[in-house]
C-alpha cells in the first residue's frame, strides 16, 4: 500500500515523472524514514533567547541528536530547507545544495550535491559540512552513510502549516537564530490570519487542482497535501478531498460530475489552451468560463517560508472579488 507521496520538492521539474518516482520511493516500505505528527512543540523555541550548546534535539522523525555547537558549514538536501536557512540569514553558511534548490538567487552558485532521492555522498563528505539538513522521506541508507562519515544529520519536513512553523523554529534553535525564526513564523501566521479575516462569512467555492492531465494521467492534490490545506484556508473546497492520499489519480467522470467552480492548475502541468481541448476538461463550466488559474508550483508545494505566498495566490485565484 502506498504511503503519502512526497511530491512537494519535485513538481517544478517534470510533474508526472516525479510523481512516478515518488510512488516507487514510497513503496519501499521501511527503507524510508517516516515522520511523526507535525502538530507538536510549535512555538516552544520562539522566545528569541540565545541557545546554550550542547543540547539534545529530537527531529521530525524522532531521532535524538546532540547539537554540540552552532553549525558553520551546512549542506541542505531539499529546496524547502534551503529556503528556510536563507530566510534565517544563513546563506553564507550553505556549502552545498541539491540540483533543485533554486531560491533565493544566491543558492544558484552553491555547490550541487545531486538530487533529493540520491544525493552524492562522496561530494557531501568532500565539502566537510558540520551539519546536513535532510528531509523526511529520505532513505535510511543515506542517513547512515552520512553518519558513518561523522557528519551530523537532522531531519526536517512537515505536511501542514504547523509543520512548517515547527521546521523554521527548530532550524532557528539549531543555528542560534531563534529571534529571526520567531519573526518569520509570526509574520506568516499574521498573513494567514489576514486571509482568514477577509474570507469570514464568504461562501466557499468548489475547486480542483490539476497536477497533470491528459496523456500524463489526471493527477490531483488530495487530503494531507499543502494544496488541500491551502484551498480550505483560502475559501475553497477541494472536490478531491474524498481521495485517500495526498496525491492521487482522479476520475474524469467524477470530475465532470462534481462540476468544480474553479480549476487551479500547476504551471508544470501544461498549457491552458491544451486543457480547453482535452476531453472531460473542455466540458467543465469552469473551463468554458475561463475560471482556470495557473499557480506557481514552488509557492504551493514547498514547505518553507513562501508557503504563505502560495496561500495568498490561491485565495486571489478563488476569490478575485475580495483579493484584488
TIKEZA-355247 format. One record per residue: x negated, y, z of N, C-alpha, C, CB in turn. Coordinates in steps of 0.05 Angstrom, whole numbers, plus 5000, padded with zeros to 4 digits. Glycine has a CB too. Example, Ala and Ser with C-alpha at 12.3 -4.5 7.8 and 13.67 -1.06 7.14 Angstrom:
<nodes>
473648865156475449105156473649345156477449115181/474349555142472749795143474250015157471849885114/
</nodes>
This chain:
<nodes>
498349765000500050005000498350255000501950005024/498850444983497250674980497650865004497850824954/495450975013495551175034495751455021493151155053/495851655038496151935028493852005009496152125052/494552124987492552174966491252444972493852174939/488552444974487052694979486552844952484452634993/488652974942488553094916487653384917491153074902/487653514941487253794942484653904932487653884970/482553724932479953814923479553784893477853664938/481353634880480753544853482653634831480553254853/485053734839486953824819485654024799489253954833/483954214808483054414789481454314765481454614804/480454074765478753994743480353854721476553794753/481253614726483053474707484953324725481453284688/487353434728489153334748489653034747491753474746/490452934724491152654723488852474726492552594697/486452554716484052384720483452354750481652514706/483752564764483052554793485352434809482452824803/487752454799489952304813489252014813492652364800/488551914790487951624787485451554804487451554758/483451734805481151684822481951664851479051914818/483751844860484651844888486151594894486452084893/487751494876489151244881487151014886491051174857/485151004869483050794873481750824900481050804850/480951074907479551134932481251054956478751424934/483851124954485551074977486350784980488051244975/486050634959486850354960484650184973487450254933/482450304980480150144991480450095021477650284985/482750155032483250085060481350215079483149795063/480050045096478350145117475750265107477749925136/475250255082472850375071472850675075472450305042/475250795077475451085080475951155109477651195063/475051395117475651505143478451605142473651725152/480151535162482851645163482951845185484951425167/484452065181484452275201486652245221484652545187/486252385243488352385263490252615259487152405291/492252635276494252845275493053115275496252815298/493953295257492853565255493653735279493753695229/495953685290497153875309496053835337500153845309/493453885339492153865365490154095370490653595367/489954175394487854365403487854625387485254235401/490054695374489954945358489855185377492454965341/487955365372487755605388485955575412490355695397/485155335418483555275442480855425441483054975445/479655445418477055575416477255855405475255405398/479555975405479956235393479556475412482656255381/478056435434477756645453475356825447477456525480/473856765426471656935419469256915436472657215418/469156735455466856715473464556575459467656555498/462156635469459756515457459656225465457156655467/458456065447458255775451455855715468458255625424/456055515485453855425500453055145490454555415531/450755135478449654885467447954745489448054925442/447854475489449354285472452254255482447954015470/454054155465456654075474457653845457458654325472/459553695468460653475453463153555438461353235472/463153495412465353565394466753315383464353745371/469353315384470953095373472053185346473152995392/471153065324472053175298474853065291470053095277/475653125266478453065258479052765256478953205232/476952605255477452315253476552175279475952195229/476552325301475952225328473052125332477751995333/471252225316468352175320467352375341466752185293/465952275361464752445381461852515373464852315409/461352775370458752865360457653065380458952985332/455153035388453853225406452553445389451753085424/453553685391452453915376450154025393454654125370/447653985385445354065400444754355398442953905392/445154475374444454755370446054865347441454785365/445955125343447355245321446055155295447255555323/447555055276446454965250445355195234448454805234/443055155223441755365206441555285177438955425217/441755025171441654925144443954735141438854785137/445954815125448454665123448954575094450854845133/449954325092450954225066453954185069449553955058/455454285051458454255051459254055029459854525046/460853865037461753655018464553685009461353385030/465653935010468253984998468554284993470553885016/470054354972470554644967471854784990472354674942/473654655005475054785027473154845049477354615037/471354665056469354715077467454935069467754465083/466854945043465055155033466455425036464355115003/469055445030470455695033470655785062473255675021/471155585080471255645108468655755118472055395124/466455625112463855715121463055985110461755505113/463756045085463156305074464856525087463556305044/467456455093469156645106468156715134472056535108/466756525146465556565173462856725171465056305187/462056795147459656945143457156775142459357145164/457456515135455256335136454256245109456056095152/454856405088453956335062450956305059454856545042/449456455075446556445074445456195087445356685087/447256055103446355805116446855565098447855775142/448455595077449055375059446655315041451555435042/445655075043443454995025444354795003441154875042/446854695006447854514986450854494986446654234990/452054474962454954454960455654254938456254734954/458254184936459053994915459254124887461753864922/459553964867459854064840462354234837459853834820/464354184854466954324852467154574869469054134859/465054634884465154874901464655114883462954864924/466655284879466455504860467355774872468055444835/467955774898468856024911467756034939471956044911/466856274947466456524932464156504912465956754950/463756714896461856704874459056644884461856974860/458356714908455656664918454856374918455356784946/456856194919456155904921455455784894458455744934/456055934873455455824846452455774842456456014825/450855924856447955894853446755694873446656164856/448355584890447355394910446655124898449455354933/444954974910444154714901446554524901441854594918/447054384879449254204877448453924886450454194849/450153794902449453524912451353304903449453534943/452753354880454553154869457453214875453752884880/459153014871461953054874462952964902463552914852/465453004906466752944932466552644939469653034931/466952474920467152194926464452054928468752054905/462552144911459852014911457652234911459551834886/457252364934455152564935452452424933455352724961/450452574924447752474921446352474948446252634899/446152244961445052224987442052314987445251944998/440552224967437752294966437352594964436452154942/439052734948438753024945439453164971440553124922/441553064984442353185010440053155030444853045021/438852925032436652875050434253065044435752585050/433753095018431553265009431853555017431153244979/434453645019434953925027434553965057437853995020/434153755072433553765101435553935117430753885105/438153875113440154015129440153925158442953975117/440854095176441254005204444153945209440154225224/445853985189448653905192450053885165450254105210/451753685162453353645138456253665147452753375124/457753835133460653865137462053685116461554165135/463053455126464453265108467453305111463652975114/468953145096471853155096473152885101472853275070/475452895114476952645118477552525091479552695134/477552265089477852135063475252035052479252315043/472952145063470352055053469751775064468152255063/468451625048467851345055465951325079466751195031/466451135096464651085119461751055111465650835135/461350915089458650855080456951105076458750695054/458251315065456751565061455951695087458551765044/457851695106457251805133454951645146459751795151/455051385144453051215157450251275145453750915153/450151295118447551345105446351615113447951335074/448051815116447052075125446052055154449252285122/447551925171446751895199444151735201448951765215/443851535184441451375185438951545178441651135165/439451755162437351935155437052165176437852065127/438252125199438052315221439252585214435152345230/441352575198442852825192445452815206443252855161/446053035221448553045236450853105217448353255258/453152955221455452995204457953045221455952735186/459453245213462053295226464153285204462153575241/466453175210468553125190470853325195469552835191/471653465174473853655176476053575157472853935170/478353715159480553675140483253685154480253415126/485253785139487953795150489953795128488254045167/492353695134494453685114496753885120495653405114/496254065139498254265146496854525151499954175170/498354745153497254995161495854975188499355225161/497154835207496054805233493354655231497954655252/493154465214490654315210488454495199491154085191/489154685181487254875170486355065192488455025147/488255155209487455335231485355195249489955415247/485954945254484154785271481354765258485254505277/481254705232478654685219477054945221479054615189/478355165217476955425218475955485246478855655209/477655435266476855485294474655295303479255445313/474855045295472754855302470054925288473654565294/470255005263467755085249466555325262468355145219/468355505272467355735287465955665312469655925293/466955465326465655375351462955245345467455175367/462855075326460354935320458155125311460854725298/458955335296456955515285456655775301457755585257/457955785324457756015342458856275328454856065351/460956235313462356465300465256475308461956455269/465756425334468556395343470156645339468556325372/468956875344470457125341471557165313468757365349/469757115293470657135265472756925259468157105247/472356685268474256475263477056545274473356205276/477056655299479556735311480956955295479056835340/479357145285480457365269481657255243478357575262/480357065230481356955205483956805210479256755193/484056645231486556495237488856685244486056295260/488256885261490357075268491457225244489357265289/489657295226490557435202492257245185488057525185/491456995182493056805167495856775179491656535165/495956745206498456705219500256945216498056645249/499057185218500657435215501857455187498957675220/500357365166501357375139503557175134498957335119/503156935147505256735145507856835158504356465158/507556955181509857065196511257285179508957185223/509657445165510857655149512557545126508557835137/511557325114513057195093515757095104511456965080/515556965128517956855141519957075148517156695166/518957305157520757525164522257625140519157755177/520857645118522157745093524257555083520057805072/523957295089525757095079528057025099524256845073/528057155121530157105141532957155130529657275167/534556945131537356975121537656935091538457235128/535356895077535456855048536056565041532756935035/537856525022538556255014536256114999541056254996/535655875007533455724995534155644966532855465011/532055634949532455554921531055274918531255764902/532355104902531254834897528954864878533354644886/526754724884524254744869523054474862522154914884/521554474841520054234833517254314825521554064810/515254184835512454254829511354054809510754274854/510254154787509053974766506053964770509754074738/505053724776502253674776501353594748501453444797/502753404736502453324708505153254697500353084705/505253254670507853174657507253044630509653424654/509252934618508952814591507252564592507753014573/505452544573503752314570502052254594501952344545/501452454610499852424634501452304658498552684642/504052284654505652184676506852424691504052004695/509252384702510652604715509952604745513652584711/507652714752506752714779507552974793503652684781/508252954818509153184833508153174862512253204833/508753384877507853404905510153334923506853684912/509753144941511853054960511153134988512252754958/512653025007512253085036509353015045514252945053/508253185061505553135070503453285054504952845069/504253425033502453585017502753875025503053554987/500554025020500754315026502954445010498054445020/503254354985505254474967508054444979505054354939/508654204989511254165001511754345025511553865010/509754375042509954555065510254845056507554525083/508754925036508955205027511555265013506655265008/512655074998515255114986517355165007516054874969/517255005029519155045051518755305065518954815070/516255385070515655635083516355875066512755645092/516355835039516756055020519656085011514956014996/521455965026524255995019525255814997524756275010/523955584994524755384974525455124987522655354953/526554944971527054674980525954484959530154614984/523954324966522654144947524453914941519854054959/525253884916527053664910525653394911528253704882/522953404910521453154913520753094942518853174896/522153224960521753164988522752894996523153375005/524052754977525152484983523152264975527752444969/520752344965518752144958517352044983516652264938/515851834981514651705004511751785008514851415002/510651944990507852024993507352304985506051834976/505052414991504352694985504152744955501752764999/503352534940503152564911504452324899500152584902/506452364881507952144871508852194842510452084889/509351974828510651994802513652024806509951754783/514852204791517652264795519252204770518052554804/521552084774523252004752524452254738525551824762/524152254711525352474695528352484699524552444665/529552244700532452234703533352364729533451934702/531752304750532352424776531952724776530652294798/529952814762529353094760531553244746526653144745/532553134724534753254709537253254726535253104683/537653044741540053024758540053234780540152744770/537753294791537553474814537553774806535053424830/537053834780537254104770535854314787540154174767/533254304789531754504805532154784793528854434806/532354974811532755254802530055384793533955424825/527855284805525255394799523255164794524255584822/521755194773519555004767516955134773519654904737/515455014791512755114798510754924784512355124829/508855044771507154874754504154934758507854924724/502654734762499754754764498654854737498454494772/496755044739495555144714493954924700493655384720/493054724716491554504704493454304690490054354726/496054334694497954134683498254164653500654164697/498054404642498454434614499754704607500054214603/500854714584501954964573505054974577501254994543/506055204584508955234588510455184562509555514599/509355274540510655224514510954924508509155364492/508854774516509054484512511154364530506254354519/511454474554513454384572516254424560513254524600/516654644546519254714534519954514512519154994523/517954364502518554174481518253884490516554224458/518153844516517853574527520553474536515953574550/521253234527523753104533524253104564523952824522/526653164572527353174600526953454611525652974616/524553554609523953824619525454044603520953884618/525454004576526754214560529754234564526254154531/530954024577533754034583534354184609534853754584/532354234625532754354651533554654648530254334668/535454734663536355014663534055204670538755054682/532455124690530255294699528255344676528755154722/527855134659526055174636527355344615525354894624/529955294609531355454589531455744597534155344585/531755804623531956084632529356214639533856094656/527156064635524556184639523656194668524456454628/524856024685524156024713521955814718526555964731/519855834702517455664705515155844713516855504679/514055794737511955964748509255814750512756074775/507255914737504555794738503155874764502855874713/501855694777500455744802497555674800501755584825/495955834815493055784817492655534834491556024828/491655324822491255064837489655094862489954864819/487555254861485755274884487155404908483355434876/489055574903490455714925492455534939491855964915/493555344924495655174936494754894942497955154917/492154834938491254554943488854534961490654424917/487454754966485054734983485654815012482854924971/485054645031485754705059483654905071485854455075/483755145062481955355072483355615076479655385053/481855835080482956095086484856205065480756295091/484456125040486156235018488856095016484656214992/489355905033491955765031494255955035492055545053/493856165051495956365055496456525030495256545079/494356555014494756684988496556514970491956734973/496156254972497856074957500756094966496955784960/501156114993503856145003505156394992503856155034/503756614992504856864982505456844952502957094988/503756704937504256674909506756504904501756534895/507156294919509556124916512056284924509255874933/511856434946514156594954514956794933513456744980/513056924919513657104898514856964874511057254888/513956714869515056554847517956474852513356304842/518556404877521256314883523156544887521256134908/522256754900524056984907522757244897524556994937/522557274870521357524860522857774867521157504830/525457734873527157964881526358084908530057884881/524957924924524158004951521158084952524657794971/519557924938516657964938515858094911515057704942/516058354909515558494884512658594884517458724880/
</nodes>
